[in-house]
Amino acid sequence: MLPVTATTDQEGKLCPVRNVLANVTRKWQTLLLLALEDGPMRFGELKRIIGDITQRVLTENLRSMERDGYVTRTVHSGPPLAVTYELTELGKDLVNVMKPLVLWAQDHFERVEEARAMYDG
């Protein structure tokens, strides 16, 4: 078994598995990583592609992803001024690891829904 046990808050904060997965498995970060897989995008493009994300939540998630080293933010002088976001090598590596899980979710969604319906029924 992977080392996921933590008996104190401090151990939990220092656990690589908990620390990294707590951020990258959030809904918005996963969707943003997948959206950026095809190349750099502007803020507005990302918002349109994701659809149901607020501007504030998009900004917070992009900043968090930049802080963790998955995304770079580049300001292009105008006119007009443009800001693009792009996956770093670390971000690309992460997408390659996450993609099988995403494909699994697509392939097994019906079975998951059936299991939920049986459980709820």
Contacts in CASP RR format, 6 or more apart in sequence:
PFRMAT RR
TARGET T0000
AUTHOR 0000-0000-0000
METHOD contacts of the structure
MODEL  1
MLPVTATTDQEGKLCPVRNVLANVTRKWQTLLLLALEDGPMRFGELKRII
GDITQRVLTENLRSMERDGYVTRTVHSGPPLAVTYELTELGKDLVNVMKP
LVLWAQDHFERVEEARAMYDG
2 17 0 8 1.000
3 15 0 8 1.000
3 17 0 8 1.000
4 15 0 8 1.000
4 17 0 8 1.000
4 18 0 8 1.000
6 12 0 8 1.000
6 15 0 8 1.000
6 18 0 8 1.000
12 18 0 8 1.000
12 19 0 8 1.000
13 19 0 8 1.000
20 68 0 8 1.000
23 29 0 8 1.000
23 64 0 8 1.000
23 68 0 8 1.000
24 30 0 8 1.000
24 33 0 8 1.000
24 68 0 8 1.000
24 70 0 8 1.000
24 94 0 8 1.000
24 98 0 8 1.000
26 61 0 8 1.000
28 50 0 8 1.000
28 53 0 8 1.000
28 57 0 8 1.000
28 58 0 8 1.000
28 61 0 8 1.000
29 61 0 8 1.000
29 64 0 8 1.000
29 65 0 8 1.000
29 70 0 8 1.000
30 98 0 8 1.000
30 102 0 8 1.000
31 50 0 8 1.000
31 53 0 8 1.000
32 46 0 8 1.000
32 50 0 8 1.000
32 58 0 8 1.000
32 61 0 8 1.000
32 62 0 8 1.000
32 65 0 8 1.000
32 71 0 8 1.000
33 65 0 8 1.000
33 70 0 8 1.000
33 87 0 8 1.000
33 91 0 8 1.000
33 94 0 8 1.000
33 95 0 8 1.000
33 98 0 8 1.000
34 95 0 8 1.000
34 98 0 8 1.000
34 99 0 8 1.000
34 102 0 8 1.000
35 41 0 8 1.000
35 46 0 8 1.000
35 49 0 8 1.000
35 50 0 8 1.000
36 46 0 8 1.000
36 71 0 8 1.000
36 85 0 8 1.000
36 86 0 8 1.000
36 87 0 8 1.000
36 95 0 8 1.000
37 87 0 8 1.000
37 92 0 8 1.000
37 95 0 8 1.000
39 86 0 8 1.000
39 87 0 8 1.000
40 74 0 8 1.000
40 84 0 8 1.000
40 85 0 8 1.000
40 86 0 8 1.000
41 49 0 8 1.000
41 84 0 8 1.000
41 85 0 8 1.000
41 86 0 8 1.000
42 82 0 8 1.000
42 83 0 8 1.000
42 84 0 8 1.000
42 85 0 8 1.000
43 58 0 8 1.000
43 59 0 8 1.000
43 62 0 8 1.000
43 83 0 8 1.000
43 85 0 8 1.000
46 58 0 8 1.000
46 62 0 8 1.000
46 85 0 8 1.000
47 53 0 8 1.000
47 55 0 8 1.000
47 58 0 8 1.000
50 58 0 8 1.000
53 61 0 8 1.000
62 71 0 8 1.000
62 73 0 8 1.000
62 85 0 8 1.000
65 71 0 8 1.000
66 72 0 8 1.000
66 73 0 8 1.000
66 85 0 8 1.000
69 88 0 8 1.000
69 90 0 8 1.000
69 91 0 8 1.000
70 87 0 8 1.000
70 88 0 8 1.000
70 90 0 8 1.000
70 91 0 8 1.000
70 94 0 8 1.000
71 85 0 8 1.000
71 86 0 8 1.000
71 87 0 8 1.000
71 88 0 8 1.000
71 91 0 8 1.000
72 85 0 8 1.000
72 86 0 8 1.000
72 87 0 8 1.000
72 88 0 8 1.000
73 83 0 8 1.000
73 84 0 8 1.000
73 85 0 8 1.000
74 83 0 8 1.000
74 84 0 8 1.000
74 85 0 8 1.000
74 86 0 8 1.000
75 81 0 8 1.000
75 82 0 8 1.000
75 83 0 8 1.000
76 82 0 8 1.000
76 83 0 8 1.000
76 84 0 8 1.000
87 95 0 8 1.000
END
